[in-house]
Amino acid sequence: MVCMDESSKQLISEVREPIKGKPGCVKKVDDEYVRYGVVEIFMEVEPLAGKRHVAITERRTRKDWAEQIKQMLDERYPDARKVRLVMDNLNTHSVASL
């Protein structure tokens, strides 16, 4: 059994260095930031074996999802007769994507 999910994450950076907190004062962080785009994080977890695999891509398309499934089956479970895949019902998760 393998559980798979994905999430988009924004890449950001600080504009100004945070000011360290002193005793009795909290650290001060400016809320302004520079945006460096978005990445897609694909995570596979095999809870019964305690394994996980993470892959990062530039986008989340049907083709990207299908490539992750292919890599999972070809590289991490090449000898498995059956893999039970647990995932959400996002529109890219379909047999048509494969």
C-alpha positions as CSV (number, residue, x, y, z in Angstrom):
1,M,0.0,0.0,0.0
2,V,1.4,3.4,-1.1
3,C,-0.2,6.7,-0.2
4,M,0.5,9.5,-2.7
5,D,-0.3,13.2,-2.6
6,E,1.1,16.5,-4.0
7,S,1.2,20.1,-2.9
8,S,2.2,23.4,-4.5
9,K,4.7,25.5,-2.6
10,Q,5.7,29.0,-3.2
11,L,9.4,29.8,-3.2
12,I,10.1,33.1,-1.3
13,S,13.1,34.9,0.2
14,E,13.4,37.7,2.8
15,V,14.0,41.3,1.6
16,R,15.5,42.3,4.9
17,E,17.4,40.3,7.5
18,P,15.2,39.5,10.5
19,I,16.3,41.3,13.7
20,K,17.2,38.8,16.4
21,G,15.1,38.9,19.6
22,K,16.6,40.1,22.9
23,P,15.6,38.9,26.3
24,G,12.0,40.0,26.8
25,C,11.6,41.0,23.1
26,V,10.5,38.8,20.1
27,K,12.4,38.4,16.9
28,K,11.3,41.0,14.3
29,V,10.6,39.8,10.7
30,D,9.5,42.1,7.9
31,D,6.5,40.8,6.0
32,E,7.9,41.9,2.6
33,Y,9.3,39.1,0.5
34,V,10.6,38.3,-3.0
35,R,8.7,35.6,-4.9
36,Y,10.8,33.0,-6.8
37,G,8.0,31.0,-8.4
38,V,6.2,27.8,-7.4
39,V,7.2,24.1,-7.3
40,E,5.2,21.0,-7.0
41,I,6.0,18.4,-4.3
42,F,5.0,14.8,-4.9
43,M,5.1,12.6,-1.8
44,E,4.8,8.8,-1.6
45,V,4.4,7.1,1.8
46,E,4.4,3.4,2.4
47,P,3.1,3.5,6.0
48,L,3.3,-0.2,6.8
49,A,7.0,-0.3,5.8
50,G,8.0,3.1,7.1
51,K,9.2,4.3,3.7
52,R,8.7,7.6,1.9
53,H,9.8,9.2,-1.4
54,V,9.7,12.9,-2.3
55,A,10.0,14.3,-5.8
56,I,9.9,18.0,-6.8
57,T,8.7,19.2,-10.2
58,E,8.1,22.6,-11.8
59,R,4.4,21.9,-12.4
60,R,1.5,19.6,-11.7
61,T,0.0,18.2,-14.9
62,R,-1.5,14.9,-15.9
63,K,1.9,14.0,-17.5
64,D,3.8,14.9,-14.4
65,W,1.5,12.7,-12.3
66,A,1.8,9.8,-14.7
67,E,5.6,10.1,-14.7
68,Q,5.6,9.9,-10.9
69,I,3.5,6.7,-11.0
70,K,5.8,5.2,-13.7
71,Q,8.9,6.0,-11.6
72,M,7.3,4.5,-8.5
73,L,6.4,1.2,-10.3
74,D,9.6,0.9,-12.4
75,E,12.2,2.0,-9.8
76,R,10.8,1.5,-6.3
77,Y,8.5,-1.5,-6.8
78,P,9.7,-3.3,-9.9
79,D,9.0,-6.8,-8.5
80,A,5.6,-6.0,-6.9
81,R,2.7,-8.0,-8.4
82,K,0.2,-5.5,-7.0
83,V,0.4,-2.0,-5.6
84,R,-2.6,-0.5,-3.8
85,L,-2.4,3.2,-4.4
86,V,-4.2,5.5,-2.0
87,M,-4.7,9.1,-3.3
88,D,-7.2,11.9,-3.5
89,N,-9.5,12.4,-6.4
90,L,-7.8,15.4,-8.1
91,N,-8.7,15.7,-11.8
92,T,-5.2,14.7,-13.0
93,H,-5.5,11.3,-11.1
94,S,-7.2,9.2,-13.7
95,V,-6.5,6.2,-16.0
96,A,-6.7,8.6,-18.9
97,S,-3.5,10.3,-17.6
98,L,-1.6,7.1,-17.9
